[in-house]
Amino acid sequence: SAKISEVMKASSSSSSRVQKSTAKKPQKASGSQTGYEHEVKPGETLSDIAAAYGVKSSVIIEANGLDNPNALRVGQKLFIPEQ
């Protein structure tokens, strides 16, 4: 998809710690929303992830029901809504 290519290009050309292998094919959430699955890597912050996908942190927080967005775990899978 063009969005994945865009995310990959942005992450490889920036100093973001989001790695190419973290973006996967678009997924469907439990509703009808489409987006991406992202696996949290060591050292990543919610801000890093949001910037790599071009979305606001609040969108990721809401989509994943995160109670404490500062407590991401390595290996945690996040749904990133496509916008």
C-alpha positions as CSV (number, residue, x, y, z in Angstrom):
1,S,0.0,0.0,0.0
2,A,1.1,3.6,-0.6
3,K,0.7,4.4,3.1
4,I,3.1,1.6,4.2
5,S,5.7,2.9,1.6
6,E,5.2,6.4,2.9
7,V,5.7,5.2,6.5
8,M,8.8,3.2,5.6
9,K,10.3,6.1,3.7
10,A,9.6,8.5,6.5
11,S,11.1,6.2,9.1
12,S,14.2,5.4,7.1
13,S,14.9,9.1,6.3
14,S,14.3,10.4,9.8
15,S,16.1,9.9,13.1
16,S,13.0,8.0,14.4
17,R,13.7,4.7,16.1
18,V,10.7,3.1,14.4
19,Q,12.2,0.3,12.3
20,K,11.0,-0.8,8.9
21,S,10.0,-4.2,10.1
22,T,7.5,-2.8,12.6
23,A,4.8,-1.8,10.0
24,K,2.6,-4.5,8.8
25,K,-0.1,-4.8,6.2
26,P,-3.3,-2.8,6.9
27,Q,-5.5,-4.6,9.4
28,K,-9.2,-4.2,10.3
29,A,-10.0,-3.3,13.8
30,S,-13.0,-4.9,15.5
31,G,-15.2,-2.2,13.8
32,S,-14.8,-1.2,10.2
33,Q,-11.7,1.0,10.7
34,T,-8.5,0.1,8.8
35,G,-5.0,0.7,9.8
36,Y,-1.7,-0.9,10.8
37,E,-0.4,-3.2,13.4
38,H,2.8,-1.9,15.1
39,E,4.9,-3.9,17.5
40,V,6.7,-1.7,20.1
41,K,10.5,-2.0,19.9
42,P,13.0,-1.1,22.7
43,G,13.3,2.6,23.2
44,E,10.2,3.6,21.2
45,T,7.8,6.2,22.6
46,L,4.3,6.8,21.7
47,S,5.4,10.1,20.1
48,D,7.9,8.3,17.9
49,I,5.3,5.8,16.7
50,A,2.7,8.5,16.1
51,A,5.1,10.6,14.1
52,A,6.2,7.6,11.9
53,Y,2.6,6.9,10.9
54,G,1.6,10.6,10.7
55,V,-1.1,10.4,13.3
56,K,-1.6,12.1,16.7
57,S,-0.7,10.2,19.8
58,S,-4.3,10.7,21.1
59,V,-5.6,8.7,18.1
60,I,-3.4,5.7,19.1
61,I,-4.3,6.0,22.7
62,E,-8.0,6.0,21.9
63,A,-7.8,3.2,19.3
64,N,-6.0,0.9,21.8
65,G,-7.7,2.0,25.0
66,L,-4.3,2.8,26.6
67,D,-4.7,3.8,30.3
68,N,-1.1,4.9,30.6
69,P,0.6,5.7,27.3
70,N,3.9,6.2,29.1
71,A,3.9,2.5,30.0
72,L,4.3,0.8,26.6
73,R,5.9,-2.6,26.7
74,V,8.4,-4.0,24.2
75,G,6.5,-6.4,22.0
76,Q,3.2,-4.8,22.7
77,K,1.0,-4.6,19.5
78,L,-0.7,-1.4,18.8
79,F,-3.4,-0.7,16.2
80,I,-2.6,2.5,14.3
81,P,-5.8,3.8,12.5
82,E,-5.3,4.8,8.9
83,Q,-6.3,8.5,8.4
